[in-house]
Amino acid sequence: MLPHYKVTAEKRMSQLVKYEMEPSFTRETFTLKAGEGSVRKALLGTLLAMTYGAGAVSASVTAAERNTGDGALQFASSSHTSAVQHGDYTVVCSVEGGDGVAQFQIEDPAGRDVGIATAGAPFGKQIKFTISAGTADFVVGDSFVVSVSKDIGDPTNKVVPWDPEGADGTDRIWGVSLVKIHAPVDQDSPDGLAMRRGPTILYSGQIEWPEQISVAQKTDAITQLEAMGILVR
């Protein structure tokens, strides 16, 4: 009897990408962040997240002109955590008073609840600051806007596989890997290529979904991709 051999072919990009309007527009190169303790891997179809270098993120604050309270919002020595998002955060007084009493509701740039800050106490979820009361107490509706800017072209930015449970910003999808790439421990790999935006259609069966991903997490991922113009079918 003749020996039987089984050969598994490498996955091809055409199996994943079913429609793409203009590759020079939809694709971007990336650097895969060095492995930490083990090799970091991304396969063709791996969902990706971006980690930003310290110098790639800046933040500023503006107090509403109509504020009754004359206190101020001051950033901590570092104005943000690694989970901070690009755009405007709103900080709105929901309980009037001074330090230790006034409370502020914080929403991220997408309008999602981040948490509640109390005047006089540090706040450290995504943006890091302390609101200090002045001579006049804060009243309900007093507000601040914290504007966060991310330099996506900063050379210290690195890509990692998407983590739907990441608390450091890696739960936000940056793109989809179009190559198989490995980054050894303590050594970045600059040879990545990703689908970053549409109009594009990807085949769901060729996306490397994380193990044990929930239905809700998968739905959220597809929604994030669609917001980028990347449809999953």
N, C-alpha and C positions, 0 to 999 in steps of 0.2 A: 504494500500500500504506500502510495506516495505521501510524503510529509505535507501537512497543511499549515500554511502561514497566514496570519492575520495582520494586515497593515492598516494603521490608522492615519489618514491623511491630515495634514495641518489645515486648520480652519482658514478659509480665504475671506478677504475683505468683502468680496461680492456676495457672500452668504449673509453678511450683516447689513451692508448698505444696499438698500433696494431702490433708493432714489436720492440724488444729490444734485442740486441745481448748478453750483459752481465751486469745485474743490478749493480754488484759490481763496474763496471767501469763507467757506464753511469749516475749513481745517486750520489747526494751529499746531506748532511744535511745542513740546514741553520737556521739562526735566523731572524725572522721577526721583523723589527724595531718597537718600541713602537708607539702607536697611538699618534697623536698630535691634541688635541681638540676633537677627536672621535676615536673609535676603528678602527684599521687598519686591513683589511681583505684580505686574499688570499684564493681562492677556488681551487678545483681540476681543473687544466687547465689554471690557471691564469699565464700570462707571467710576469716574474720577472726581476728586475734590482738590481744591487748591489750599495750600498753606502759605501765608504771606509773611515775608520778612519783616523784622521790626521797623525798618525804615520805609516800608511800603504803605503803612497805614497812618493817617493823620486825623485829628478830630478837633472840632471847634464848637463853641456854644454861643447861642444867642438867646437873650431873655426877651420875652414879649414886651412891647412898649406899654401895653395896657396893664401890666402887673401892678397890683396894689402893694404886695410885699416887696421890700427893697433888698432882700437877701440875694445871694449869689450862688451859682453852681460852679464848683472848682474841681478840676480833674485830679485824680491821684497821680503819683509819680509816673505811672503808666496809665494812659487814658482808656485802655481797652484790654479785653482778654482776646485769646485766639479765636473766639467764637463771634467776634464783632462782625457786623454786616455793613456793606456799603450803602450809604443813603442817610436819611434823616430820622433820628429817634425823637419821639415826642415825650416830654416829661411834664405832666399836668397835675396840678394840686387837686386832690380829692377830699382832703380833710384840712381845714384851716388851722392856723396857729403858728407858733414859733418852733424853736429847736426842741426835739423830743416829742412834738405833738403833730405838726403838719406832716401830711403824707402825700406822696406823689406817685401817680400811675405812669409806668414807662411802657411804651410800645415801640417795637422795632420798625424798620422802614416799610415792612409789609403790613403793618397794623396788628401784628401779633403781640399778645401780652408778654412782657419780659419780667415784670415784678413790681414791687412797691418799695419806694425809698422813703425813709423817715428823715426829716430835717435834722441836721446835727449828727447823723450817723453815716458811715461809709456805705456805698452801694457798689457791688462788684459783679453784676451779671451782664456780660457782653461789653458794657461801658462802665468805667470805674470813676466814681466821683463822690463828693459830699456836698449837699445843699446846706448852706448856713443862713439862718434867719438874720435879718437886719433890724433896724429900728421899728419898722412897720411889719406886722405879722403877714404871712401869706394868707390869701383867701382862695376859696374854691374857684378854679378856672385859671389861676396864675400858671404860667407855663414857661418852659425853656425848650429849645430845639437843639439837639446835639447832632451835628453834621459830620459824618464819617466818610472819608475818601480813601479808596484803595488804588494804588498804582499797580495795575495788572501787568505792566511791563517791567517791574522791578526785577533785576537779575537774581535777587535772593529768594524769590517766590519758588516754591517747589510743589509738585503734584504728588498725591497719594491716592490709593483706592478709596472710593466713597464708603463711608461708614454711616448707615442709617441711624445708629444710636450714638453717633459722635457728639460730644458736648463741647468740642473745640472748633466748630465751624465745618468739620468734615462731613456733616450731614447735608451740606448744600452741594449739589452736583455742579461741577465745573465743565465736564465734557465726558466723552466716551472714547476709550483707547482704540486706535485703529491698528495697533501693532502689539506684538508680544515683547515685553521688555522687563529686564531684571536689574535691580540696583543692589550691589553687594553691600555688606555692612560697612558703614562709614564712607561710602563712595556713591555720589549721585550719578545717575545715568541720564545724559542729555539727549538721548536718541528717540524721544517719544513723539508720537503724532496722534492728534485727537480730533474727533468731531466736536466742534465748539458751538455751532449754530446752524440753523436751517436756512432755506427750506431743505429738509432732509427727511427721509423715511428709513427707519431701522427695523429689522426683523426681530421681534421679541425673543424668539427661540434661540437667537445667537448672542443675546446679551448675557454676560456673565453675572447673573444675579447673585448677591452674597448668600452664603448658606444660612438657612433658617430665617430668611427674610419673611416678614409677615405680609398678609394681603394689604394692610393699610400702608405699610412702608413701600411696597411695590407700587401702589396707587400714587403715593406721594412722589416717588421717583419719576413716574411717567408724567405726572403733572409738572414737575420741575423741568423735565426735558421738553415738554410741549411749550412751556413758556420761553424756551430758547429756540423754538422753531423746529425742534427735532421730534417728529412723530414716531411712535412705537406701534407697530402693527403685527 
